[in-house]
Amino acid sequence: MAYRIDIMTLFPDSMRGVLGESILGRAAKKGAIEINCVQIRDYTENKQMQVDDYPYGGGWGLIMMAQPLKSCLEDIMSTAGGRRSRVIYLSPQGKTFTQAEARRLKQDYDHLVLVCGHYEGVDERLIEACVDETLSLGDFVLTGGEIAAMAVADCVCRMVPGVLADEACFTGESHWDGLLEYPQYTRPEVWEGRAVPEVLLTGDHGKVTAWRRRKQLERTLDRRPDMFERLELTDKTDLRLLEEIRAERSPEAQRPVFDFRRAEPEDMDNILEMAADASEYLRFQGVDQWQNGYPSREAFARDISLGQGWLFTCGGKAAAYAALSMAHEDTYDTIDGAWLTDMDGYAAVHRVMIAADYRGTGVGREIFSLAEDLAAGNGRVSVRVDTHRENGPMLGLLAKLGYRRCGVIRLVASDGNDPHRDAFEKIVLE
Ligand SMILES: C[S@@+](CC[C@H](N)C(=O)[O-])C[C@H]1O[C@@H](n2cnc3c(N)ncnc32)[C@H](O)[C@@H]1O
């Protein structure tokens, strides 16, 4: 016996056009399904064949009358025989239609009657008296129930044996097992410069299956986190793939990798660009530091010639700069406070700059890590650094890295801004 769907509508012809085509049309011809679109107007009992009237209580629009709908339904049911029938009203007020609902309707019934409302809807008493359940296509309002009825009919029918070539055609698709489907490709191999993923060309069935499953998990995780949360994954392969995905997305795996080297004269343009950017950043933060052309080209050139300018790069792009000096600093001879160590046993960090694209990426931490390694390697017991008392990002970084605030120093070569700096030190060699 074919799976039967009767659709009660005011527009049967336009629906027949859609449902009679392609896969469903062929399945109906083969006798796997039967879809009837029934004109509600044929069941009116008034001369004008009127199906609607004004709402009691006033208000906009027209309401479909109960009588033609009831007569239409009775006629349909008179031919249903011993089928397991279900009368469904399509309405934005119904339970949302999903693949799971479609599976239920396909499994529990072999006859659906889909009632399409129009205008402002249907007389509530008809729904109370005749409808088994109400389904909605989603949280939006359509002019009529026809599009929703066609969606329900199409979705249910494609699961009926004999409609698609094989069960796998629908069990492997999105929403069947709570996942979205993997991406699909067809010829040509390269289209507008975009190549098909290589694994799909290997002919290795195991690899293709694993890749597809992984894509299903990734897609669902990214596009439908609500669905992903409802999943109860127990399969070992799924759990392993998920672990792989999570590991790749962990902050550690995402963190950019930095290289560092001594700066060269050819790096000057990049360094000056970072300096201009840092000056702007400080000005924006309201910090009275590096606002008068300092650090200058001369200061960087000196760093480079002394081999104490260090450039950090990421994928070849300049990411940060700092001067790491092992020399005595006159500026540190006097402090309003007390250093942790005796004079000259220290290394000093100056002119720390991080390119705008790399703020917050951890490169600041790497600068100080290099400074501490170089200091220890050169037999220095500590690293000293100074910064403006309002330079929040630098103060935060120093605190995180364990630098102790020792007092206030006064810059010998002032840049014309506030010459006072908070001074910090960290012991690196006990
Ligand atoms: C304009 S709507 C009526 C909406 C109704 N006045 C309300 O606010 O709930 C007319 C008809 O379109 C159909 N319809 C509209 N939106 C729908 C949806 N999201 N799902 C299923 N059917 C819908 C229903 O059959 C409904 O009777």
The ligand as an SDF file (V2000), in Angstrom:
LIG
                    3D

 27 29  0  0  0  0  0  0  0  0999 V2000
   -0.9230   34.4980    7.6100 C   0  0  0  0  0  0  0  0  0  0  0  0
   -0.9370   32.8860    8.2650 S   0  0  0  0  0  0  0  0  0  0  0  0
   -1.9230   33.0930    9.7020 C   0  0  0  0  0  0  0  0  0  0  0  0
   -1.1080   33.3910   10.8840 C   0  0  0  0  0  0  0  0  0  0  0  0
   -1.9420   33.5150   12.1420 C   0  0  0  0  0  0  0  0  0  0  0  0
   -2.8140   34.6210   12.0630 N   0  0  0  0  0  0  0  0  0  0  0  0
   -1.0200   33.6680   13.3440 C   0  0  0  0  0  0  0  0  0  0  0  0
   -0.6210   34.8080   13.6190 O   0  0  0  0  0  0  0  0  0  0  0  0
   -0.6740   32.6640   13.9790 O   0  0  0  0  0  0  0  0  0  0  0  0
   -1.9650   31.9980    7.2020 C   0  0  0  0  0  0  0  0  0  0  0  0
   -1.7090   30.5150    7.1550 C   0  0  0  0  0  0  0  0  0  0  0  0
   -0.3940   30.2620    6.7050 O   0  0  0  0  0  0  0  0  0  0  0  0
    0.0740   29.0670    7.2600 C   0  0  0  0  0  0  0  0  0  0  0  0
    1.3680   29.3640    7.8950 N   0  0  0  0  0  0  0  0  0  0  0  0
    1.8950   30.5690    8.0970 C   0  0  0  0  0  0  0  0  0  0  0  0
    3.0990   30.4940    8.6640 N   0  0  0  0  0  0  0  0  0  0  0  0
    3.3680   29.1890    8.8430 C   0  0  0  0  0  0  0  0  0  0  0  0
    4.4490   28.4630    9.4030 C   0  0  0  0  0  0  0  0  0  0  0  0
    5.5200   29.0800    9.9100 N   0  0  0  0  0  0  0  0  0  0  0  0
    4.3900   27.1290    9.4130 N   0  0  0  0  0  0  0  0  0  0  0  0
    3.2990   26.4800    8.9070 C   0  0  0  0  0  0  0  0  0  0  0  0
    2.2540   27.1260    8.3710 N   0  0  0  0  0  0  0  0  0  0  0  0
    2.2610   28.4550    8.3420 C   0  0  0  0  0  0  0  0  0  0  0  0
   -0.9820   28.5660    8.2390 C   0  0  0  0  0  0  0  0  0  0  0  0
   -1.6710   27.4990    7.6530 O   0  0  0  0  0  0  0  0  0  0  0  0
   -1.8290   29.7790    8.4660 C   0  0  0  0  0  0  0  0  0  0  0  0
   -3.1620   29.4410    8.7430 O   0  0  0  0  0  0  0  0  0  0  0  0
  1  2  1  0
  2  3  1  0
  2 10  1  0
  3  4  1  0
  4  5  1  0
  5  6  1  0
  5  7  1  0
  7  8  2  0
  7  9  1  0
 10 11  1  0
 11 12  1  0
 11 26  1  0
 12 13  1  0
 13 14  1  0
 13 24  1  0
 14 15  1  0
 14 23  1  0
 15 16  2  0
 16 17  1  0
 17 18  1  0
 17 23  2  0
 18 19  1  0
 18 20  2  0
 20 21  1  0
 21 22  2  0
 22 23  1  0
 24 25  1  0
 24 26  1  0
 26 27  1  0
M  CHG  2   2   1   9  -1
M  END
$$$$
